[in-house]
């Protein structure tokens, strides 16, 4: 049986990292510095950081008008919620 505490720790860490990279990218945008690529920001959402990405978008007011982010970040959260429900149903 898989230890769920490892998964919980992973999701906490990936969401915190994702939240802060959205903030860092917003800071870099304001200072006209080298930016974090959009595919990296979206990838973090799909690797489990969708909640951090959503909070980062909301708190930092970052990428809130980009259709790619408006669609893909919530989609990544939906995928994870469905996956977690499925795993709980089959007892993994």
C-alpha positions as CSV (number, residue, x, y, z in Angstrom):
1,X,0.0,0.0,0.0
2,X,1.2,3.5,-0.8
3,X,2.0,5.9,2.0
4,X,-0.4,8.8,1.4
5,X,1.6,11.2,3.6
6,X,4.3,11.3,0.9
7,X,1.7,12.4,-1.6
8,X,0.3,15.1,0.7
9,X,3.8,16.5,1.3
10,X,4.5,16.5,-2.4
11,X,1.3,18.4,-3.1
12,X,2.0,21.0,-0.4
13,X,5.6,21.5,-1.7
14,X,4.7,21.7,-5.4
15,X,1.8,24.1,-4.7
16,X,4.1,26.4,-2.6
17,X,6.8,26.4,-5.3
18,X,4.2,27.1,-8.0
19,X,2.7,30.0,-6.0
20,X,6.1,31.6,-5.6
21,X,7.2,31.1,-9.2
22,X,4.1,32.9,-10.3
23,X,5.1,35.7,-7.9
24,X,8.7,35.7,-9.1
25,X,7.6,35.9,-12.7
26,X,5.3,38.8,-11.9
27,X,8.1,40.6,-10.2
28,X,10.4,40.0,-13.2
29,X,7.7,41.3,-15.6
30,X,7.5,44.5,-13.6
31,X,11.3,44.9,-13.6
32,X,11.6,43.9,-17.3
33,X,14.0,41.1,-16.4
34,X,14.3,37.6,-17.9
35,X,11.0,35.8,-17.5
36,X,10.0,32.3,-16.6
37,X,8.6,30.6,-19.7
38,X,4.8,30.2,-19.9
39,X,5.2,26.5,-20.5
40,X,7.1,26.1,-17.3
41,X,4.4,28.0,-15.3
42,X,1.7,25.8,-16.8
43,X,3.8,22.6,-16.4
44,X,4.0,23.3,-12.6
45,X,0.2,23.4,-12.5
46,X,0.0,20.1,-14.3
47,X,2.6,18.5,-12.0
48,X,0.3,19.1,-9.1
49,X,0.6,22.8,-8.4
50,X,-2.7,23.9,-9.8
51,X,-4.0,25.3,-6.5
52,X,-0.7,27.2,-6.1
53,X,-1.1,28.5,-9.7
54,X,-4.6,29.6,-9.1
55,X,-3.7,31.4,-6.0
56,X,-0.6,32.9,-7.7
57,X,-2.8,34.2,-10.5
58,X,-5.2,35.7,-8.0
59,X,-2.8,37.1,-5.4
60,X,-0.1,38.3,-7.8
61,X,-2.6,39.3,-10.5
62,X,-0.5,37.4,-13.0
63,X,-1.5,35.8,-16.3
64,X,-5.2,36.4,-15.5
65,X,-6.0,37.7,-19.0
66,X,-4.1,35.0,-20.9
67,X,-6.7,32.5,-22.3
68,X,-4.1,29.7,-22.1
69,X,-3.9,30.1,-18.3
70,X,-7.6,30.8,-17.8
71,X,-8.3,27.4,-19.4
72,X,-5.3,25.2,-18.6
73,X,-4.8,26.0,-14.9
74,X,-8.4,25.2,-13.8
75,X,-8.3,22.1,-16.1
76,X,-5.2,20.8,-14.3
77,X,-7.1,21.2,-11.0
78,X,-10.1,19.3,-12.4
79,X,-7.8,16.5,-13.6
80,X,-6.2,16.1,-10.2
81,X,-9.5,16.2,-8.3
82,X,-10.9,13.5,-10.6
83,X,-7.7,11.4,-10.2
84,X,-7.8,11.7,-6.4
85,X,-11.5,10.7,-6.3
86,X,-10.8,7.7,-8.6
87,X,-7.8,6.6,-6.5
88,X,-9.9,6.9,-3.3
89,X,-12.6,4.8,-4.9
90,X,-10.3,1.9,-5.8
91,X,-8.3,2.2,-2.6
92,X,-4.8,3.1,-3.8
